[in-house]
C-alpha cells in the first residue's frame, strides 16, 4: 500500500521522532524518495524541530548559569535588552531568553514590573498634559 501525501503530513513528525513501526517507516522513506513535495515538507519540519530544540537548549543554558545573581552576565544581558524587549524589538529567540530569565529571577521580575509601571505613569502623565493643552 502506498502512502498519500495527506497521510504523510501526519506521519512526518512521528517519523522524525522515530515512533513508527519498521514497515511504516519504510513506506514513509519510499514516499519521501519519490515525492519532492513531501520531501520539502519533511525537511522544513525537521529544520523547525531542530531550531526549537536548539532554542530550548540555549534558553536552558541561559537560565542555569548564576540566574540568581544581579551581577551575573545573564542579568547584565537582561538589563541591556529590557527596553528593546518591552518595545517588542528583539528577535523571537532573544525575547524567549528574556522571558525565561525573568521567570527564573526574582530581581529581574521586579525590574520588569517597575519598568512597566514607570512606562504607564509616563504615558498617563503625557496623556494628561496633552489633554490639558
N, C-alpha and C positions, 0 to 999 in steps of 0.2 A: 504494500500500500504506500503510495506516495503522499507526502505531506503537502498541504496547500499553503499558500503564503499567509493566509489568516491564521492557520494553525501555528505557523512558525512565529508569528508575532507573540503568541502566548508562550511558546516553548523556549524562545531565545534566552530569557533570564534564567530559566531552570537549567538550560544547557550551560550557561556561563557559571552557574553555581554548582555544577556537576551533580545535579539532582535528578537525572534521567536514567532510566534503565539502559543497559548496553544496546539493546535493539533500537530503542527510540533515539538514543544518542547517534547511532549510525545513520538513521534516517534523516536526522537533522543535519548531520555533516554532509550527506549526499545532496540534500536540498540546497545547502549553502554553497556547495561546489557548483551546482547547476544554475542558481538564481542570483544574479547580480544585485537585484533589489533587496533581497533578504540578507545578502552578504553585507550590503551597505548598512542596513538596519542593525545587523549583528555588530559590526564594527563601531557604530555610533553608540549602542547600548554598552558595549564593552568599554569604550572610552569614558562614557558617563560614570559607570560603576567605578572605574579606576580613579577618575577625578574625585569622586565622592570619598572613596577610601583614603586617597592621599590628603584630601582636605581634612578629613576626620583625624588622621594621624598627625598632621601639622597642628590642628587645634588642640589635640590632646597634649602634645609636647609643649605647646604654648601655655597651657594652664597648669601643667605639672610642676614646672620649674619655679620654685620660690614664689608662688602666687600670693602668699600672704604678706609679703614684704612690700612696703611702699617705695623702697629703694631698688626693687628688682628691675631688671631690664624690661620685663613684660609690663610692669607698671609704667615705666617711662614711655614705652610704645603706646600704651593706653592713653596716657595724658597727652601725648603729642597728636594722637589721632581722634581725640574726643570731639573736637569741634567738627571735623570732617564727618565723623560718624553721625553726629546729631543732624547734620545737614544732608545726610544720605549721599555723600560724595566719595565714599570708599568703595572699592570693588567688593563684590559679594564675599569672597573668601576672607578679606580683611575685616569686614563687618561681622562675620561669623566669629572670628577670633576675638574681636572686642566684646561681643555678646557673651561668649563663653568665659572670658576672663572676668567680666562684670559679674556673672553669676557666681563664680568661684571666689571672688574677692570682695569682702565687706567694704573696705575703703573705696574701691572702685565703684561699687553700687552707690555709696554715699556721694561720691564726686559726681556721678552721672545725675543723680537725683537733684543735687544742688545746682548743677548746670542747667537742667530743665527748669528749675524754679526761677533762677536768675533770668533765663530767656523769657519765661512767662511774665515776670514782673516788668522786664524791659518792654515787652510787647504791649502790656496793659498801659504802661506809662506813656508810650508813644501814641497809642490809640486815644488816650485821654487828652494828651496835648494836641493832637491833630483835631479832635472834636471841639476843643476849646477855642481853637483858632479858626 
